[in-house]
Amino acid sequence: MHDPLIIGSKAFASRLIVGSGKYKDFATTKQATLASGAQMLTVAVRRVNITDPSSENLLDTFKDTDISFLPNSAGCTNAKEAIALFRLVKEATGITFIKLEIIGDDRTLYPDVMETLNACEILAKEGFCVLAYSNDDPIMAKKLEDAGASAVMPLASPIGSGLGIQNRYNIGFIKEAVKVPVIVDAGVGCASDASMAMELGADGVLTNSAIALAKDPVLMAESMKFAVLAGRKSYLAGRIPKKAYASPSSPVFGLAQL
């Protein structure tokens, strides 16, 4: 891992995180996840089958892989619910590496940032490594970092919208505001969106719907893998300055005047 993504005490070779929802079946979920090269798979704890042994189970689907589950609090609408949920997760599985997601509006699925901030502070003090989903506000990103978040996850646009990055300046502002990793989350629609996020300086990208709902999820997952890699390399290489006028590719100095 010559350029690892470091979150808390963990290091990851892949800077792409993928979700497990909206797939037609668990087999496709697994194929697409492996094709993406991602090492983390978000799992909505409230939607995981842990009570019916006769039904398919996402945990069993990935038991022969090296994929790490990233439990998230999707469906929680306040800090109390999210805190209780993650305490149960820790008690049952020992997992403390979590994605904190508290939704404040059913229509836009925008996060309730104040409830998120409150939950983040409590969970971080209890030893959880919190990846906090938030709006694209650099001030809130800094507050989450100060509250103990190990990573901030600003939305690119509303969850599942596929609209891509609607305010690219804010990603840069957030990157300047915090020292913890910035992972663009929600709204990614295609591979170019993921590449753009990385070119803007994001440390990683999380996407679910763009892969799961694609006509060919496995192929889209593979394209996301390469888009994140390309965007990261482009960012590290450093783009040329933008200019108002043309600039010749070949030098004109020293040419004989005819």
N, C-alpha and C positions, 0 to 999 in steps of 0.2 A: 504494500500500500504506500506508494510514493507520494500520494496526495490524498490522505484520508480525511473523511468527514468525522470530526471528533465532537461528540455530544456527551457531556458529563465525563464519565470515566471510560466510555466505549468509543472505539474507532471503527469506521466502516469504509470499505473500499468503494462502495457505490454511493453516489449522492442522490440517488432516486429512491423514494419511498412510495410504495403502492398500497392501495386499499383493497379490501376483500369483498365489498358490497356490489350488488347489481349484476353480478355474473349469472349466466343462465344455469350453471351448475358448478360443483366444486372441482370437477376435472378441468374445466376451462380456467377457473381461478388459478389452479396450480400451474397449468401450462403457461399462462400469461405471466404469472409472477416469476417463474423461472426464466422465461424469455427476457424479462425486463432487467435481469441482473441485480434486482433490488435484494437487499439483505433484511429489510424490515417490511412487515405487512401489518397495516392497521386493522384492528378487529373491534367492531362495536360490541362491547361486552354484553349489552342487553339483547343482542340478536344472536348470540352464540348458543347452540344447542348443547346444554350440559345436563339435561334431565331425562332425555329420551334415548336410551342406548340402542334402540331399534332403528333410529334414523341416522342419516349421514351426519358426520361431524367434521367441521373445518379443522379442528385440532388433529384428528386422525389423518386427514388428507395430507397434511404437511409434516407428519411425524418422521418421515424418512429424508427430510431436507435439512439444510442449515439455516432456513429462514427463521428470523426472530419475530415473534408476535409483539405488536405495539398496541396494547389495549387502549381504546379511546372511550370517552364518556358521551358519545353520540346519544341524543335523546334526553340528556339532562338539561334542565332549564334553570338551575340555580346551583350555588356553591355547595349547599348542604347535600344535595343529591349526588353531585360529582365526588365529593369527599367520601361519602358513605360507600359509593360504588368502588372506588379505588382501594379503600381499606379492606373491602371484601376480596378484591382481586389479590391484594398482597397476602391476606390471610390464607386464601385458597391455593395460590400458585407461587407466592414468593416474588412475583414480578413487581418491580418498583419503577420500571422504565415506561412512562405513560404519555399519552397525548390527551391533554386537557381541552375539552371542547364543550362550551356551554352556550346553547343557542338562545337568543333573546327575542327572535321574531320568526313566526312560522312561515311567513311569505317570502322574505328575503334570506332566511336562515343566517342572518348576520349574528355574530357573537355578542353576548352580553359581557362587555369588557370589564365592568365593575365586579360582577359575580366571578368572572374568570380570575381577576386580580386577587380577590379574597381567597378563592380556593387555592390558587397557586402558592400564596404565602403560607397557608396552613400545610399543604401537601409537601412543599419543599422542606419545611421545618421537620416533617416526619420522615425525611429521608428519601422521598420520591424524586426521581429525575424527571422533571416536568417539561414537556414540549407543549407550549401554549399556543393554541389557535386564537388569532386575534384579527382585528381590522387592520387596515394599512396605515396606521397612525404611529409615527416615530415616537411620540410622547408616551403613548401607551406601551409601546415596545420597551422603552427604557424603564417604565414602571414595573413591567413584568420581569425584566432582568433584575431589577433591584429587589423584587419580591422573591427571587430565587429560581426563576425559570432557567433551565439549561439550554433552551432554544426557543426562539419566537417564530411563529408560523403565520405571517400575514396573508390574508386572502388576496388573490389576484383579481377575483370578481366573485359573485355569489356562487355558492356550492352547486356543482352540477350544471352550471349555466353554459360552460364551454366558451365564454366570452373572452377568455385570455386576460392578459394584464391590462387593466383599465387605467391605472395611474402608475406608469413606470417610474416617475420621479420619486414616488413614495418609497419604492423598494430601495433606491439609493439613499434616501434620507434615513430609513430604518437601519440600513447597513452602517451608516455613519454614527448612528445613535447608540448602538449596542456592540458589545464585544462577543456575546454568545452567537452561535450560528443562526442565520436567518434562512428559514425554509419556506419557500413560497407554496402556499396551500390553497386549494379551491379555485375553480374556474378555468383550469387548464383544459383546452379543447383539442389540441393537436401537438405534434412534436415541436413545431416552431415556437409555440408558446413556452414550452419547457426550455428550449435553447435560449430564448430571449431572457427568461428569468435568470438563467445562469450568466448570460452576458452582462446583465445589469449588476452582477456581483453577489447574487444569492448563493448561499452555501449548499443549497439542496432544493429539491422539488418533490412535493407529494401530489400524486394524482390517482384518481380512482375511475370516475365516470368516463373520462376520455379513453381509457383502455377498455373497461368492462362493457361499454355500450357501443364500441366501434364495430363495424361490420366484420372485421377480423381482429379480435382482441389480442391474439398472440402476436400478429404482425405489428399492431400498434404498440404493444408493449416493447417489442424489440426496437422500434423506431424511437420510442421515448428514451431507451437506454443510450442510443447513439446521440440523440439530441442533447441530453444532459452532458455527455462526455464532450461533444463538440462545443457547446456553450461554455463549459468550464475552461477548455483549452483556449478558446477565443478570448475570454476574460483575462486569463493569465498572460496571454500573448500581448494584449494591449492594442486596442483599435487605433487607427490613425485619426487625427483631429478632423472634425468636419469643417469644410470651407465653403464660402459662398460662391466661389468661382472655380472653374476647371483648373487642374494642375497636370501638366503633361507627364506621362509615365517615363518618357525618354528625355534625357537632358538636352538642352538646346545650346548650352554654352560651348564655344569653340567650333561651332559649325561655320563653314565658309559661306559667305553671303554671295549668291549668284546674281 
